[in-house]
Amino acid sequence: MDHIFWGIAGSTLAGLATGLGAIPVLFPSLHSLSHRLKDELLGFAAGVMLAATSFSLLVPAIERGGPGIAILGIVAGAFLMDLLDRIIPHEHFEKGKEGPSSALRKIWLFVLAITLHNFPEGLAVGVSFGSKNIADGITVAVAIGLQNVPEGLAVAVSLLGVGYRRKQAFLYALLTGLVEPLGGILGVGLVSFMHAFLPFGLALAGGAMLFVIGDEIIPETHHGPGARYSTYALMIGFALMMGLDTVLG
C-alpha cells in the first residue's frame, strides 16, 4: 500500500506548492505583477506541464499499453476536461467567461478556473504513483509542484488587486491547490484496484493536461505584447523539466 500513501502525499504536496507561490503576497512590498511577468510565469508553468505530460505520462502509456490505448486515453482526457469546462462556470482574465452563467463575482469565477485545472494535475500524480514506480510518481509530483508555484502567485496577486486582504488572498490561493489530493486519490485508487487501467489512466491524465495547456494556459499568455517572452518561458520550463525527468527517472 506504499504507492497509495505516496500518491496521496505527492498530490497533496504538489497542491500545497500553490500556497508556497502565494507567500509573497503576505509582504507589504508586493502590490501587483506586471502583465508581462504574469504571462511569463504562466508560460513557464505550461512548459513544465508539457514536459511532464510528454515524458512521464504519455511515453509510459505507450510503452505499457501501445499507441492505440494512448490515443484513446488522450482523447478521453480532453473530452473530460471539455465537458467540465462547459458545465462549471468560470472565467479567465483574457478569454473571459466560460460555462453556464453565474451570479458569482468575477474573481471567484477566476478562482474556480484555477481549481478546475488543478484536478487533472492531481489525477496525473495519483496515476503515476499507482504504477508502483515511485520514481515516476515523484517526477510528476515535482513537475506539478513547480508549475503550481507561479500559478499560486498569479491567483494571490489577482485577489489582492480586487481588494482582498493579504492573508485572505494567500488562503484562497492555497485552497485552489487543495483539490489536487482529490484527483490524486481518484487516480491512485483506480490504478491500484484496476491495474489494467494503468496505460489508459496515464494517457487520460496526459490528455486532460494537454487540453488545459492548449486551450487555457498558452492562449492566456499570448494576448499581450510580451507573447514572445512567454514562449521562451515555456521553452525554459520544458527544458528544465526534461532535465529533471532524466535525473529523477
VEXLUMFI-815287 format. One record per residue: x, y, z of N, C-alpha, C in turn. Coordinates in steps of 0.2 Angstrom, whole numbers, plus 2048, in hexadecimal, padded with zeros to 3 digits. Example, Ala and Ser with C-alpha at 12.3 -4.5 7.8 and 13.67 -1.06 7.14 Angstrom:
% VEXLUMFI-815287
   neast   nnorth   nup   caeast   canorth   caup   ceast   cnorth   cup
     842      7E4   827      83E       7EA    827     842      7F0   827
     840      7F5   823      844       7FB    824     840      800   827
% end
This chain:
% VEXLUMFI-815287
   neast   nnorth   nup   caeast   canorth   caup   ceast   cnorth   cup
     804      7FA   800      800       800    800     804      806   800
     80B      806   800      80F       80B    800     80E      810   7FA
     80C      80E   7F4      80B       812    7EE     805      816   7EF
     800      813   7F3      7FA       817    7F4     7FB      81D   7F9
     7FF      81C   7FE      801       821    803     805      826   7FF
     80A      824   7FA      80E       829    7F7     80A      82D   7F2
     804      82A   7EF      800       82D    7EA     7FC      833   7EE
     7FA      831   7F4      7F6       836    7F7     7FB      83C   7FA
     801      83A   7FC      805       83F    7FF     808      843   7F9
     80A      840   7F4      80D       844    7EE     808      849   7EB
     802      847   7EA      7FD       84C    7E8     7FB      851   7ED
     7FC      84F   7F3      7FA       855    7F8     800      85A   7F9
     806      857   7F8      80C       85C    7F8     80C      860   7F2
     80A      85D   7EC      80A       861    7E6     805      866   7E7
     7FF      865   7EA      7FA       86A    7EA     7FC      86F   7EF
     800      86D   7F5      802       872    7F9     807      877   7F6
     80A      875   7F1      80F       87A    7ED     80C      880   7EB
     805      880   7EA      801       886    7E8     802      88B   7EE
     801      888   7F4      802       88D    7F9     809      890   7FA
     80E      88C   7F8      815       88E    7F9     816      894   7F4
     813      893   7EE      813       899    7E9     810      89F   7EB
     80B      89E   7EF      807       8A4    7F2     80A      8A8   7F8
     80F      8A5   7FB      812       8A8    801     814      8AF   800
     817      8B1   7FA      819       8B8    7F9     813      8BD   7FA
     80D      8BB   7F9      808       8C0    7FB     807      8C2   802
     80A      8BE   806      80A       8C0    80D     80E      8C6   80F
     813      8C8   80B      817       8CD    80C     815      8D4   809
     815      8D9   80D      812       8DF    80A     815      8E2   804
     81B      8E0   803      81F       8E3    7FD     81C      8E1   7F6
     818      8DB   7F6      815       8D9    7F0     80E      8DB   7EF
     80D      8DF   7EA      807       8E2    7E9     803      8DF   7E2
     807      8DD   7DD      805       8DB    7D7     80A      8D8   7D3
     808      8D4   7CE      80D       8D1    7C9     80B      8D5   7C2
     811      8D6   7BE      80F       8D9    7B8     80C      8D3   7B3
     808      8D5   7AE      805       8D1    7AA     80A      8CC   7A7
     810      8CF   7A5      815       8CB    7A1     818      8C6   7A6
     819      8C7   7AC      81C       8C3    7B1     817      8BD   7B2
     810      8BF   7B3      80B       8B9    7B4     80B      8B4   7AE
     80C      8B7   7A8      80C       8B3    7A2     812      8AE   7A2
     818      8B1   7A4      81E       8AD    7A4     81E      8A8   7A9
     81B      8A9   7AF      81A       8A4    7B4     816      89E   7B2
     810      8A0   7AF      80B       89B    7AD     80E      897   7A7
     812      89B   7A3      816       897    79D     81A      892   7A0
     81E      894   7A5      823       88F    7A8     81F      889   7AB
     819      88B   7AE      815       885    7B1     813      881   7AB
     811      883   7A5      80F       87F    7A0     814      87B   79D
     81A      87E   79D      820       87A    79A     821      874   79F
     821      875   7A6      822       86F    7AA     81D      86A   7AA
     816      86C   7A9      811       868    7A8     812      864   7A2
     814      867   79C      814       864    796     81A      85E   796
     81F      860   799      825       85B    79A     822      855   79E
     81F      856   7A4      81D       851    7A8     818      84C   7A5
     813      850   7A1      80E       84C    79D     812      847   798
     816      84A   795      81A       846    78F     81E      840   792
     822      842   796      827       83D    798     825      838   79E
     821      83B   7A2      81F       837    7A8     818      834   7A8
     814      836   7A3      80D       833    7A3     80C      830   79C
     80D      833   796      80C       830    790     811      82B   78D
     817      82C   78F      81C       827    78D     81B      821   791
     81A      821   797      819       81B    79B     812      817   799
     80D      81B   797      807       819    794     808      815   78E
     80C      817   789      80D       814    783     811      80E   784
     816      80E   789      81A       808    78A     816      803   78E
     811      804   792      80E       7FF    795     807      7FD   792
     804      801   78E      7FE       7FF    78B     7FE      800   783
     803      802   780      803       803    779     800      80A   777
     801      80C   770      7FF       812    76E     7F7      813   76E
     7F4      80D   76C      7ED       80E    76C     7E9      810   773
     7EB      80C   778      7E9       80E    77F     7EB      815   781
     7F1      817   77F      7F3       81E    780     7EF      823   77D
     7ED      822   777      7E9       827    773     7E2      827   776
     7DF      821   777      7D8       821    77A     7D8      825   781
     7DE      824   785      7DE       828    78B     7DF      82F   78B
     7E3      831   786      7E4       838    785     7DD      83C   783
     7DA      838   77E      7D3       83B    77C     7CE      83B   782
     7CE      836   786      7C9       836    78B     7CB      83B   790
     7D1      83C   792      7D3       842    796     7D1      848   794
     7D2      84A   78D      7D0       850    78B     7C9      851   78B
     7C5      84C   789      7BE       84C    78A     7BB      84E   791
     7BF      84A   796      7BD       84B    79D     7BE      853   79F
     7C3      855   79D      7C5       85C    79F     7C0      861   79B
     7BF      860   795      7BA       864    791     7B3      864   794
     7B1      85E   796      7AA       85D    799     7AA      861   7A0
     7AF      861   7A4      7B0       865    7AA     7B0      86C   7A9
     7B3      86E   7A3      7B4       875    7A1     7AD      878   7A0
     7A9      873   79D      7A2       876    79B     79D      876   7A0
     79E      872   7A5      798       871    7AA     79A      875   7B1
     7A1      877   7B2      7A3       87B    7B8     7A4      882   7B6
     7A0      887   7B9      7A1       88E    7B7     7A8      890   7BA
     7AC      893   7B5      7B2       896    7B7     7B4      89C   7B2
     7BA      89F   7B4      7BC       8A5    7B0     7C3      8A5   7B0
     7C6      8A7   7AA      7CD       8A9    7A9     7CE      8B0   7A8
     7D3      8B3   7AA      7D4       8BA    7A9     7D4      8BC   7A2
     7D7      8B8   79D      7D8       8BA    796     7D2      8B7   792
     7D0      8B1   793      7CB       8AD    78F     7C4      8AF   791
     7C3      8B1   797      7BD       8B3    79A     7B9      8AD   79D
     7B2      8AE   79D      7AE       8A9    7A0     7AD      8A2   79C
     7AD      89D   7A0      7AC       896    79C     7A7      892   7A1
     7A3      88E   79E      79E       88A    7A2     798      88E   7A2
     793      88B   7A6      78D       88E    7A7     78D      895   7AB
     788      899   7AA      788       89F    7AE     788      89E   7B5
     78B      8A3   7B9      78B       8A3    7C0     78B      8AA   7C3
     788      8AA   7C9      788       8B0    7CD     78E      8B1   7D1
     793      8AD   7D1      799       8AE    7D4     79D      8B4   7D2
     7A1      8B7   7D7      7A5       8BC    7D5     7AA      8BA   7D0
     7AD      8BE   7CC      7B2       8BC    7C7     7B8      8B9   7CA
     7BA      8BC   7CF      7C1       8B9    7D2     7C0      8B2   7D4
     7B9      8B0   7D7      7B8       8A9    7D9     7B7      8A5   7D3
     7B5      8A7   7CD      7B5       8A3    7C7     7BC      8A2   7C5
     7C1      8A6   7C6      7C8       8A5    7C4     7CB      8A0   7C9
     7C9      8A0   7CF      7CB       89B    7D4     7C9      894   7D2
     7C2      894   7D0      7BF       88E    7CE     7C3      88B   7C8
     7C5      88F   7C4      7C9       88D    7BE     7D0      88A   7C0
     7D3      88D   7C4      7D9       88A    7C7     7D8      883   7CA
     7D3      883   7CE      7D1       87D    7D2     7D0      877   7CD
     7CC      879   7C8      7CA       874    7C3     7D0      871   7BF
     7D5      875   7BE      7DB       873    7BB     7E0      86F   7BF
     7DF      870   7C6      7E3       86C    7CA     7E1      865   7CB
     7DB      863   7CA      7D8       85C    7CB     7DC      857   7C6
     7DD      859   7C0      7E1       854    7BC     7E8      853   7BE
     7EB      858   7C1      7F2       858    7C3     7F2      853   7C9
     7ED      853   7CD      7ED       84F    7D3     7EC      848   7D0
     7E8      847   7CB      7E6       840    7C8     7ED      83E   7C5
     7F1      842   7C2      7F7       840    7BF     7FC      83D   7C4
     7FC      841   7CA      801       83E    7CF     7FF      838   7D2
     7F8      837   7D3      7F6       831    7D6     7F7      82B   7D1
     7F5      82C   7CB      7F6       826    7C6     7FD      824   7C5
     802      829   7C6      809       828    7C5     80B      824   7CB
     809      825   7D1      80B       821    7D7     808      81A   7D7
     802      81A   7D4      7FE       814    7D3     801      80F   7CF
     806      811   7CB      80A       80C    7C7     80F      808   7CB
     810      80A   7D2      814       807    7D7     81C      809   7D5
     81D      80D   7D0      823       810    7CF     824      817   7D2
     827      817   7D8      827       81D    7DC     82B      822   7D9
     830      820   7D5      834       825    7D2     830      829   7CD
     82C      826   7C9      827       829    7C4     822      82E   7C8
     820      82B   7CD      81B       82F    7D1     81E      836   7D4
     824      835   7D6      828       83B    7D9     829      840   7D4
     82B      83D   7CE      82C       842    7C8     826      846   7C6
     820      843   7C6      81A       847    7C4     818      84B   7CA
     819      849   7D0      817       84D    7D6     81C      853   7D6
     822      853   7D5      827       858    7D4     825      85D   7CF
     823      85A   7C9      821       85F    7C3     81B      863   7C5
     816      85F   7C8      810       863    7CA     811      868   7CF
     815      866   7D4      817       86B    7D9     81A      871   7D6
     81F      870   7D2      823       876    7CF     81E      87A   7CB
     819      878   7C7      815       87C    7C3     810      87F   7C8
     80E      87C   7CE      809       87F    7D2     80C      885   7D6
     812      886   7D6      815       88C    7DA     813      892   7D6
     815      893   7D0      813       899    7CD     80C      89A   7CC
     808      895   7CB      801       895    7CB     7FE      898   7D1
     800      895   7D7      7FE       898    7DD     7FF      89F   7DE
     805      8A1   7DC      807       8A9    7DD     802      8AD   7D8
     800      8AA   7D2      7FC       8AE    7CE     7F5      8AF   7D1
     7F3      8A9   7D4      7EC       8A9    7D7     7EC      8AE   7DD
     7F1      8AE   7E1      7F1       8B2    7E7     7F2      8B9   7E6
     7F6      8BB   7E1      7F7       8C2    7DF     7F0      8C5   7DC
     7ED      8C0   7D8      7E6       8C2    7D5     7E1      8C4   7DA
     7E1      8C0   7E0      7DC       8C1    7E5     7DE      8C7   7E9
     7E4      8C8   7EA      7E7       8CE    7ED     7E5      8D5   7E9
     7E5      8D4   7E3      7E3       8DA    7DE     7DC      8DC   7DE
     7D7      8D7   7E0      7D0       8D9    7E1     7CE      8DA   7E8
     7D3      8DB   7EC      7D1       8DE    7F3     7D1      8D9   7F9
     7D3      8D2   7F8      7D4       8CE    7FD     7DA      8CF   801
     7D9      8CE   808      7DF       8CF    80C     7E4      8CA   80B
     7EA      8CB   80D      7F0       8C7    80B     7EF      8C0   80D
     7ED      8BF   813      7EC       8B8    816     7E6      8B4   813
     7E1      8B8   811      7DC       8B5    80D     7DE      8B3   806
     7E2      8B7   803      7E4       8B5    7FC     7E9      8AF   7FC
     7ED      8AF   801      7F1       8A9    802     7ED      8A3   803
     7E8      8A3   808      7E4       89D    80A     7E0      89B   804
     7DD      89F   800      7D9       89D    7FB     7DD      89A   7F5
     7E3      89D   7F4      7E8       89A    7EF     7EA      893   7F1
     7EB      892   7F8      7ED       88B    7FA     7E8      886   7F9
     7E1      889   7FA      7DC       884    7FA     7DB      882   7F3
     7DC      886   7EE      7DC       883    7E7     7E0      87D   7E5
     7E5      87D   7E9      7EA       877    7E8     7E8      871   7EB
     7E3      871   7F0      7E1       86C    7F4     7DC      867   7F1
     7DA      869   7EB      7D6       864    7E7     7DA      85E   7E4
     7E1      860   7E4      7E5       85B    7E1     7E6      854   7E5
     7E5      854   7EB      7E5       84D    7EF     7DF      849   7ED
     7D9      84D   7EB      7D3       849    7E9     7D5      845   7E3
     7D8      849   7DE      7DA       846    7D8     7DF      840   7D9
     7E4      841   7DD      7E9       83C    7DF     7E6      836   7E2
     7E1      837   7E6      7DE       831    7E9     7DA      82D   7E4
     7D6      830   7E0      7D3       82D    7DA     7D8      829   7D6
     7DD      82D   7D4      7E2       82A    7CF     7E5      824   7D2
     7E8      824   7D8      7EC       81F    7DB     7E7      819   7DD
     7E1      81B   7DE      7DC       815    7E0     7DA      811   7DA
     7D8      815   7D5      7D6       811    7CF     7DC      80D   7CC
     7E2      80F   7CC      7E7       80B    7C9     7E9      805   7CE
     7E9      806   7D4      7EA       801    7D9     7E6      7FB   7D9
     7DF      7FD   7D8      7DA       7F8    7D9     7D8      7F5   7D2
     7DA      7F8   7CC      7D9       7F6    7C6     7E0      7F7   7C2
     7E4      7F3   7C3      7EB       7F4    7C0     7EB      7F4   7B9
     7E6      7F1   7B5      7E6       7F1    7AE     7E4      7F8   7AC
     7E2      7FC   7B0      7E0       803    7AF     7E6      808   7AE
     7EC      806   7B0      7F2       80A    7B1     7F3      80D   7AA
     7F5      80A   7A5      7F6       80D    79E     7F1      813   79C
     7EB      811   79D      7E6       815    79B     7E5      81B   7A0
     7E6      81A   7A6      7E6       81F    7AB     7EC      824   7AA
     7F2      822   7A9      7F7       826    7A7     7F6      82B   7A1
     7F3      828   79C      7F1       82C    796     7EC      830   797
     7E7      82E   79B      7E1       832    79D     7E3      839   7A1
     7E8      838   7A6      7EA       83D    7A9     7EE      842   7A5
     7F2      83F   7A0      7F6       843    79C     7F2      847   797
     7EC      844   794      7E8       847    790     7E4      84D   794
     7E2      84C   79A      7DF       851    79E     7E4      857   79F
     7EB      855   7A0      7F0       85B    7A1     7F1      85E   79A
     7F1      85B   795      7F2       85E    78E     7ED      863   78C
     7E7      861   78E      7E1       865    78D     7E1      86B   791
     7E3      86B   797      7E4       871    79B     7EA      875   798
     7EF      872   796      7F5       876    794     7F3      87A   78D
     7F0      876   789      7EE       879    782     7E8      87D   782
     7E3      87C   786      7DD       880    785     7DD      886   78A
     7E1      885   790      7E0       88B    795     7E7      88E   796
     7EC      88B   798      7F2       88E    79A     7F6      892   795
     7F7      88E   78F      7FB       892    78A     7F7      898   787
     7F1      897   785      7ED       89D    783     7ED      8A3   788
     7ED      8A1   78E      7ED       8A6    793     7F3      8AA   793
     7F9      8A7   791      7FF       8AB    791     801      8AE   78B
     7FC      8AE   786      7FE       8B1    77F     7F9      8B6   77D
     7F7      8BA   782      7F3       8C0    780     7F6      8C6   780
     7FC      8C7   784      7FF       8CD    785     805      8CE   780
     809      8D3   781      80E       8D4    77C     814      8D0   77E
     814      8CD   784      81A       8C9    786     819      8C1   785
     815      8C0   780      813       8B9    77E     81A      8B5   77C
     81E      8B8   779      825       8B5    777     828      8B2   77D
     828      8B7   782      82C       8B5    788     829      8AF   78C
     822      8AF   78B      81E       8A9    78E     820      8A3   78B
     821      8A3   784      823       89D    781     82A      89B   783
     82F      89F   784      835       89D    786     835      89B   78D
     830      89E   792      82F       89B    798     82D      894   798
     828      892   793      826       88C    792     82C      887   791
     830      889   78C      835       885    78A     83A      883   790
     83B      889   794      840       888    79A     83D      883   79F
     836      883   7A0      833       87F    7A4     833      878   7A2
     832      877   79B      832       870    798     839      86D   799
     83E      871   797      845       86F    798     847      86D   79F
     845      871   7A3      847       870    7AB     843      869   7AD
     83D      868   7AB      83A       862    7AD     83C      85C   7AA
     83E      85D   7A3      841       857    7A0     848      855   7A3
     84C      85A   7A5      852       858    7A9     850      855   7B0
     84B      857   7B3      849       854    7BA     847      84D   7B9
     843      84C   7B3      840       846    7B2     846      841   7B1
     84B      843   7AD      851       83E    7AC     854      83D   7B2
     855      842   7B7      859       841    7BD     855      83C   7C2
     84E      83E   7C3      84A       83B    7C8     848      834   7C5
     847      833   7BE      845       82D    7BB     84B      828   7BB
% end
